Amino acid sequence: MYFLTNALITISLIVYLTSNVYSQEKGNVLKIQIKGKKYEQLSLKIILDEEKSFKVEGQSQNKQNWSFSYPDSICEKQKYMYISVKEPDSIVHLIVFNLFSNSDTLKFGDFSFKNESLINLKYMNTSISPKSPELGYKTYIIDSYLVQDPIDPQLMAVGKCITSGYSMFAYDSLTNDQRFEKYIRITKEFPYSEYAIARLSETLTRYQSKEDVQKIFSCFNEEVRNS
């Protein structure tokens, strides 16, 4: 009993100290405004380096306008994030964004933000994928939303990167040179994209030379290069 009591005191102290450290940090806030659908609970999952993650429970008073607050220490380590709906373990319920860029339709669930951001969403439709071995025997529910103005430039960059397969070396009909030129073109279009440079950092060994990596890296602006 003495050991158990001391263990509980130690755990409580660690939780308190961790919370106290986070509470003293400058915070980041992501706000989501939803039209056409309500949720009981939304979560923001932030994927970090070294395959770690950080989960933030959303706060809302009307089940449509949500805010997610997380500390700078998490923000600096993030690779990407996504929003999910609270469901039983057998169900994965995700929110997916749709953006129109010129003649392209960008559809994506992963995104990346730093500092305070706002996303305006209008409900489009819901699709359900039945359980299968490929999906880990879980049911996937996908709620699709149209991103409305104002559209954050970082979100637009993420949509373009994911839809175009930026630095993913996907199997397609392009030659290595054509694919490389596409990556250069997208980097020049979105030199401010934290998501793009994170993708580059994860696929360095896929490039043919250090010089090729440097050519893409040099297309990012100074702030992103120093991130």
N, C-alpha and C positions, 0 to 999 in steps of 0.2 A: 504493500500500500504506500509506503514511504517513497519507493522508487517511482510508482505510477504518479503520485502527487507531484514530485519534482519534475518528472517528464512533462506533465501537463503545464506546469508553470513555465518551463523552458520554451515549449511550443508557443504558448500565449505571448511570451516576451518577444520571440522572433517575429510573430505575426504583427505585434504592436510596433516593433522597431521598423519593420519593412513598410508598414502602412505610414508610419511617421515620416520616413525618408521620402516616399512617394508624394506625401501631402506637401512637402516643402519644395518639390520640384515645380518648375514652370510646366503647366499642363497643355495638352493639345486636345482640341474638341472637334469631333466630326458630327455634323448635324444632318439628319435625313428628314425631308418633308415628303410624305406620301399622300397621293390622291387616289381614291378608288378602292382602298383596302385597309383593314385594320389588323393589328397583331397584338396578342397578349404579351409576348416577350420576344425581343430581338437581341442577338449577341453579335459583337464584332470580334472576330478572331484574327489576331495579328501573328503572322509567321515571321520568326526571327532567324538569325544565323544559327548554325549548328543544329538545325532541325528542331529548335525549340519554338514554343508559341505562347501567346499571352491573350487571355480572353477577357473581354469587357462586356458587362451586361448593360444594355441600353436603358435609358431613362425616358419616360414619356407620361404625359398627363391625359392625352386624348387618344392614345394607341395609333397615332398617325405621324406626329412630329416627334422624332427621336434624337437623342444626343448621346454620344459616346466619348468619355473622357479618359485619357491615358497619359502617363508621364513622359517627359523628354527622354528618359533613359530607355524606354521602350521604343519611342519614335526613332531614335538614332540607330537602333538595331533592326528595324523592320525591313523585310524583303517585300512583302505584300500583305494584304488583308482581304477579308471577305465577310459578308453579313449572312447570318443564318437565323432560322426561326426555331424556337425551342420546341422539340418533339421527342417522343420516345427514342431509345437507342436504335431501334430498327428502321427509323426514318431519318433521311437527310433532307432538310428543307432549306433551300438556298434562294437568295435574291440575285437576279441577273440584270445587268444594265444593257440598254440598247441606245445607240447613238447613230445619227445620220451625219455622214461627212462626205460632202459632194454627192457622188453617186454610190458611195459605199454604205452598207449597214454594218455597224460595229456591235458585236454582242460579246459580253464578257462578264465574269463574276469576280475575278481578282482585280484589285486596284491598289493604289498607293497614294498616300497623302502625308504632308507634313504641315504643321501649324493648323490654324482653325480653317475648316472647310465646310461648305454647304452643298448638298445635292438635292435637287428637286426632282421627284419621281412621279410618273403617272402610270397607274396599273394598266397592263396590256392583256396578259393571259397567264394561265397556269398549265404546265405540262407535268405528267406523272410517268415515271419509268418503273415498270414492275421489277421485283427482285430477280437478280440473276448472278451467276458466279462472277461475271465481269464487274459488277457493282458491289461485290462483297455481300451479296444476299440482303441488301438493304433497298428499301424503296426510296427513290429520289423524287422530290417535288421541287419544281423550278418555277418560281414566280418571276415573270419577265416584266420589266418596267422601261418606259421611255424616259430618258433623261431630258429634262426641260431646261430652258434658259433661266438663269445664266449657267453656262457650262464651264466648269473649272478646266483650265488648260491641261493640268496634270491628268485629269480623268480622260480627256480626249486623247492624250498621248498614250495612256494605258490601253485604251480601246484599239487604237491603231496598231500598237505593238503586238497585242495578243491576236488580233484578227489577221494580221499580216505574217505572223510567225517570226517576229523579230528576234534574231539571235537564237533561234530554236533549231535551226538546221533540219527543218521538217522535210519529209520526202515529197518532192514536187518535181516538176519538169524543168526547173531552172538548173543551169550549170553553176559550178562553184563561183565563177566570176560574176554571173548575173545575181546570184544570191548575195554576194558580198556588196555589190553595188546597191542592191535594195536596202541593205542594212545601213550603208552610208547615207543614202537618201533619207531614210526615216530619221536617223540621228540628226541630220541637218535640219529636218522639219521640226523636231522636238528636242533641241539641245538642252532644255531645262528638265528633262524627264528623269526623275529618280528611279522610276520603274525600269526604264531602258538600260541605265547603267548597271542596275542590279542584275538584269538578264545577261548583260555582257560579262559581268564578273563571274557568273555561274557557268559560262561556256567557253572560257578562255582557251582550253585545250582543244576545242573543236576547230579553231582557226588554223590556217596553214602556216602562219608565222607571227612572231611578235610584232613585226612591222605592220601587218594587217590589223592587229588589235590596236596598235598605236594610231593608225589612221582613223579608226572609228572613235577611239577615246578622245582624240584631239577635236572632234566635232562637237563635243559637249561644251557647255559654257563653263566658266571658271568655278562657279559655285558648286556645280555638280561634280566636276573633276576633283574638287577638294573635299567632297562629302565622305 
